[in-house]
């Protein structure tokens, strides 16, 4: 598929449509497989305003295909329930009126069976559309299907993040899955540093594959000489920060971060707790001892920034991160590896390790548009551009990211106080 910012001129071949239909079915099946271990009660919980009930995720990603493909392009399409256009609209103000995000946990009806029925209804109709698309709209249909699949893969990661947060609120420490693959036995060496020369670099997506609009346009940026750590910060290293009073030293913290840790009593990453036997964390395999060699995870931007200052370093900018990652293989611990937890690097590496997978890496860069950025036209223009304020960029994907979904130019973004995503950090410093 071409970049969404670049319209396709040619008509798609039948083989392309067939391939896209097969990919559609595979991606849709993966979302349902993620939810298969849940009990029925798990589907409806909203454990905090930023978490959506799993049932809502399943319905919303179906709503997306209905709203932006079936209604405009499938002649005679009849929605299963007209009310779903309101209930499962996330934030598209130009499409219709979204249901309030903070109240998604109040939608007890439609039930879980109804939501799966909605998915089946949409899947059947999408199959009909892709088998015989209206030729004058076929290229645009393919572009929107690709965007919808990438959107669903984003929600697959969000599903696992939200499921983890939901189960973590239960004092019984329930297990999402007991058959996840164990972490490999590994031991981290001391951090090594890789040098990168100053210069003018091309940043952003160059075409030749899918990209979100916020990854464009490709542009030149001068980058000073810098060094980047060869791996993310480990749990063992982060524990040294804790032991050295890192959460009690105001000199290490940005003002907003210091206010947060005082307000909420943060003294360790989210999901960590300590008892007489040591440190434990809640995982999708239930409560487990903290893996000292794995990358630290579930830290906010403020915690990442404070650790970097304590370590005598800093966070990389997103341009520095992309310079380091551009020529590296997309190799790491992803959704398909079935750990669903960050693990220590277990293979020899020449360049920086674990740039992809394991943990999203906070950068020092605010989520702002690239020079010359233009959002998509119409309601789809709300997908990314409207969020370019008050957020920080993360790079590289995580242990819950589908492997095919990530690339060196991918820009994820979260507000700096958020911790429930699989987020860690890698150090940088001046050369």
C-alpha positions in Angstrom: 0.0 0.0 0.0 1.2 3.5 -0.7 1.6 6.3 1.8 -1.8 7.6 2.8 -0.6 11.1 2.0 0.0 10.0 -1.6 -3.1 9.2 -3.7 -2.9 6.0 -5.8 -3.5 6.7 -9.5 -3.7 3.1 -10.8 -6.6 0.6 -10.3 -5.8 -2.3 -7.9 -5.4 -5.7 -9.4 -7.6 -8.6 -8.3 -4.6 -10.2 -6.6 -4.1 -7.1 -4.5 -7.8 -7.2 -3.4 -7.6 -10.9 -2.6 -4.4 -10.4 -0.5 -6.1 -7.5 1.3 -9.1 -9.6 2.1 -6.9 -12.3 3.5 -5.0 -9.8 5.6 -8.3 -8.3 6.8 -9.5 -11.7 8.0 -6.2 -12.4 9.8 -6.1 -9.0 11.6 -9.7 -9.3 12.6 -9.1 -12.8 14.0 -6.1 -11.7 16.0 -8.2 -9.1 17.9 -10.7 -11.8 18.8 -7.9 -14.2 19.8 -6.6 -11.5 22.2 -10.0 -11.4 23.9 -10.5 -15.2 24.0 -9.0 -15.7 27.5 -11.3 -13.1 29.1 -14.2 -13.9 31.3 -17.4 -12.2 30.4 -17.1 -9.8 33.3 -13.7 -8.6 32.1 -15.1 -7.2 28.8 -17.1 -4.4 30.5 -14.7 -2.9 33.0 -13.3 0.6 32.6 -10.6 0.8 35.3 -9.7 4.5 34.7 -10.7 7.1 32.1 -7.8 6.3 29.8 -8.8 2.6 29.7 -11.6 1.4 27.5 -13.5 -1.9 28.2 -12.4 -4.7 25.8 -15.9 -4.9 24.5 -15.7 -1.3 23.4 -12.5 -1.9 21.6 -14.0 -4.7 19.6 -17.0 -2.6 18.7 -15.1 0.5 17.9 -12.7 -1.1 15.4 -15.7 -2.5 13.7 -17.4 0.9 13.7 -14.4 2.3 11.9 -14.9 -0.1 8.9 -18.6 0.6 8.9 -18.3 4.4 9.1 -15.5 4.9 6.6 -15.9 2.0 4.2 -19.3 0.3 4.3 -21.6 3.2 4.5 -19.9 5.3 1.8 -19.0 2.5 -0.6 -21.2 -0.7 -0.2 -24.4 -0.1 -2.0 -27.4 -1.2 0.0 -25.5 -1.7 3.2 -27.7 -1.7 6.3 -26.2 -1.0 9.7 -27.0 -3.7 12.3 -28.0 -0.9 14.8 -28.0 2.8 14.0 -27.2 3.7 17.6 -23.8 2.1 17.3 -22.7 5.1 15.2 -22.9 7.2 18.4 -21.9 4.6 21.0 -18.7 3.5 19.3 -17.4 6.7 17.8 -14.2 7.5 19.6 -13.4 11.1 18.8 -14.5 11.9 15.3 -16.4 15.2 15.8 -16.9 15.8 12.1 -18.5 12.4 11.5 -21.1 12.3 14.3 -21.3 12.9 18.1 -18.8 10.7 19.9 -19.9 9.0 23.1 -18.0 10.4 26.1 -14.7 8.5 26.6 -14.9 8.5 30.4 -18.4 6.8 30.3 -17.6 3.8 28.1 -17.7 1.5 31.0 -21.4 2.4 31.5 -22.4 0.8 28.2 -23.7 -2.5 29.6 -25.9 -2.9 26.5 -25.3 -4.0 23.8 -23.8 -7.1 25.5 -20.7 -9.0 24.5 -22.6 -11.4 22.3 -24.2 -8.4 20.6 -20.8 -6.9 19.9 -19.5 -10.1 18.4 -22.6 -10.2 16.3 -21.8 -6.6 15.1 -18.3 -7.7 14.2 -19.6 -10.6 12.2 -22.1 -8.3 10.4 -19.3 -5.9 9.5 -16.9 -8.7 8.4 -19.5 -10.2 6.1 -20.2 -6.9 4.5 -16.4 -6.1 4.2 -15.9 -9.4 2.4 -18.7 -8.5 0.0 -17.1 -5.0 -0.6 -13.6 -6.4 -1.2 -14.7 -9.1 -3.6 -16.4 -6.6 -5.8 -15.6 -3.0 -5.1 -17.0 -0.2 -7.2 -14.2 0.4 -9.7 -14.3 4.1 -9.5 -13.6 3.9 -5.8 -11.4 0.8 -5.6 -8.1 2.6 -5.0 -9.5 4.7 -2.2 -11.2 1.6 -0.7 -7.9 -0.1 -0.6 -6.2 2.8 1.1 -8.9 3.0 3.7 -8.9 -0.7 4.4 -5.2 -0.5 5.0 -5.7 2.4 7.4 -8.4 0.4 9.1 -6.2 -2.6 9.5 -3.3 -0.5 10.9 -5.9 1.1 13.2 -7.1 -2.3 14.4 -3.5 -3.3 15.1 -3.1 -0.2 17.3 -6.1 -1.4 19.2 -4.7 -4.9 19.6 -1.9 -3.3 21.6 -4.3 -1.1 23.4 -6.4 -4.1 24.3 -3.5 -5.8 26.0 -2.5 -2.6 27.8 -6.1 -2.1 29.0 -6.6 -5.8 30.0 -3.5 -5.6 32.1 -4.7 -2.5 33.9 -8.1 -3.9 34.4 -6.8 -7.1 36.0 -4.2 -5.2 38.0 -7.0 -3.6 40.0 -8.2 -6.9 41.3 -6.5 -7.9 44.6 -6.6 -11.5 43.6 -4.0 -10.7 40.9 -5.7 -12.7 38.2 -3.8 -14.2 35.3 -4.8 -13.3 31.8 -2.9 -16.2 30.3 -0.9 -18.9 32.1 0.7 -20.2 28.9 2.7 -17.2 27.8 6.3 -17.9 26.8 8.8 -17.5 29.7 11.6 -14.9 29.3 14.9 -16.2 28.1 17.7 -16.4 30.6 20.1 -13.5 29.9 22.5 -11.2 31.6 23.0 -7.6 30.5 26.6 -6.3 30.2 27.3 -2.7 31.1 25.8 -0.2 28.8 27.9 0.5 25.7 27.6 3.7 23.7 27.3 4.1 19.9 28.6 7.3 18.3 26.7 9.2 15.6 28.2 12.1 13.7 26.7 15.5 13.3 25.0 16.2 10.0 21.9 16.9 8.0 19.7 13.8 8.0 16.4 13.0 6.3 13.7 12.3 8.8 10.2 10.9 8.2 8.7 8.4 5.9 10.0 8.2 2.4 7.1 6.3 0.7 7.1 2.7 -0.5 4.8 1.3 2.1 2.2 2.4 4.6 2.7 5.3 6.9 0.4 7.5 9.0 0.1 11.1 8.0 2.1 12.3 11.0 5.2 10.5 9.8 5.3 12.8 6.8 6.5 14.8 5.0 10.1 13.6 4.9 12.3 16.5 5.7 15.9 17.5 6.4 17.0 18.1 10.0 20.4 19.0 11.4 21.4 16.7 14.3 24.4 17.4 16.5 26.9 14.6 17.2 25.5 12.3 19.9 25.8 8.9 21.6 23.1 6.4 22.1 23.0 3.6 24.6 23.2 0.1 23.1 20.0 -1.1 25.0 17.2 0.2 27.1 17.6 0.8 30.8 17.0 -2.4 32.7 15.0 -3.1 35.9 18.2 -3.7 37.8 19.5 -0.3 36.8 16.2 1.4 37.6 16.2 -0.3 41.1 19.6 1.5 41.7 17.8 4.8 41.0 15.1 3.9 43.5 17.6 2.8 46.1 19.5 6.0 45.7 16.4 8.0 46.6 15.5 8.9 43.1 11.8 9.4 44.0 12.7 11.7 46.9 15.2 14.1 45.2 13.4 17.1 43.8 16.6 18.2 41.9 16.1 15.3 39.5 12.5 16.1 38.5 10.7 18.4 36.2 8.3 20.5 38.2 5.2 18.8 36.8 6.7 15.3 37.5 7.6 16.2 41.1 4.1 17.4 41.7 2.7 14.1 40.4 4.9 11.9 42.5 4.0 13.9 45.6 0.3 13.8 44.8 0.0 10.1 43.9 2.9 8.7 46.0 4.8 7.2 43.1 7.9 5.4 44.3 8.4 2.8 41.6 7.1 1.9 38.1 3.4 1.2 37.7 2.4 -2.4 38.8 5.5 -2.8 41.0 5.2 -3.5 44.8 7.7 -4.7 47.4 7.3 -7.2 50.2 9.7 -9.0 52.5 10.8 -11.2 49.6 11.7 -8.5 47.2 10.1 -6.6 44.3 7.2 -8.0 42.3 5.2 -6.7 39.4 1.8 -7.4 37.9 2.1 -9.0 34.4 -0.3 -10.6 32.0 0.9 -13.9 33.6 -0.2 -12.6 37.0 2.1 -11.4 39.7 5.7 -12.2 39.1 9.1 -11.3 40.6 10.7 -8.4 38.8 13.0 -9.6 36.0 16.2 -7.7 36.8 17.6 -8.0 33.3 14.5 -7.0 31.3 14.0 -3.4 30.2 12.2 -1.3 32.8 8.6 -0.7 31.8 5.5 1.3 32.8 7.3 4.5 33.6 6.1 8.0 32.7 8.0 10.5 30.7 8.8 12.3 34.0 10.2 9.1 35.5 12.3 8.4 32.4 13.6 12.0 32.4 14.4 11.9 36.1 16.3 8.6 35.7 18.3 10.0 32.7 19.3 13.0 34.7 20.3 10.8 37.7 22.4 8.7 35.3 24.3 11.7 34.0 22.6 11.4 30.6 19.4 12.5 28.8 16.6 11.1 26.7 17.3 11.1 22.9 15.3 13.3 20.6 13.1 11.5 18.2 15.4 12.6 15.3 18.4 11.0 17.1 16.4 7.8 17.7 15.4 7.6 14.0 19.0 8.2 12.8 20.1 5.3 14.9 17.2 3.0 13.9 16.9 3.6 10.2 19.5 1.0 9.1 18.8 -1.5 11.9 16.8 -4.7 11.2 13.3 -4.8 12.6 14.1 -7.5 15.1 12.7 -7.7 18.6 10.1 -9.0 21.0 6.7 -8.3 19.5 3.1 -9.5 19.9 3.9 -12.6 17.9 6.7 -13.7 20.2 4.0 -14.3 22.8 5.9 -13.1 25.9 3.6 -10.1 26.3 6.2 -8.7 28.6 9.6 -7.0 28.0 12.5 -9.4 28.1 16.3 -9.0 28.1 18.1 -9.1 24.7 19.2 -12.7 24.1 21.1 -12.4 20.8 24.5 -10.8 20.0 24.2 -7.4 18.3 26.5 -5.0 16.6 24.4 -1.9 16.7 22.0 -0.8 19.4 19.8 -3.7 20.6 16.0 -3.7 21.1 15.3 -0.6 19.2 12.2 -2.4 18.0 9.8 -4.3 20.4 9.9 -4.8 24.1 9.2 -1.2 25.3 8.2 2.0 23.6 11.1 4.4 24.3 10.3 7.9 25.5 12.0 10.6 23.6 12.7 14.2 24.6 10.6 15.4 21.6 7.1 16.9 21.8 4.5 15.5 19.4 4.3 18.3 16.9 3.8 18.3 13.1 6.7 18.0 10.8 7.5 21.0 8.5 4.9 21.1 5.8 2.5 18.6 7.5 -1.0 18.4 6.1 -3.6 16.1 7.7 -5.8 13.9 5.6 -9.0 15.4 4.2 -12.4 14.9 5.8 -13.0 13.1 9.0 -9.9 10.9 8.6 -7.9 14.1 9.2 -8.9 13.8 12.8 -6.8 10.6 13.1 -3.6 12.2 14.3 -3.3 15.9 13.7 -5.7 17.1 16.4 -3.6 15.5 19.1 -0.4 17.4 18.3 -0.4 19.3 21.6 0.7 18.3 25.2 2.1 14.9 24.2 5.5 13.4 24.0 6.8 11.1 21.2 7.7 7.4 21.9 9.5 5.2 19.3 10.1 1.6 18.5 7.1 -0.5 19.5 6.7 -2.9 22.4 6.1 -6.5 23.4 2.4 -6.0 22.5 2.9 -4.4 19.1 2.3 -6.6 16.0 5.6 -6.9 14.2 4.3 -5.8 10.8 2.9 -2.6 12.3 6.2 -1.0 13.4 8.9 0.9 11.4 11.7 3.3 12.1 9.6 6.4 11.3 6.6 5.4 13.4 5.6 8.1 15.9 3.7 7.1 18.9 2.5 9.7 21.4 1.2 9.9 25.0 0.8 12.5 27.6 3.9 12.7 29.8 2.2 11.5 33.0 0.8 8.2 31.4 2.3 5.0 32.7 0.0 2.1 31.7 1.4 1.7 28.3 4.5 -0.5 27.8 6.9 2.4 27.9 10.6 2.5 29.0 13.7 4.5 28.1 17.1 4.5 26.4 19.8 6.9 27.3 21.6 9.4 25.1 24.3 12.0 25.6 26.4 14.5 23.7 29.4 13.1 22.0 
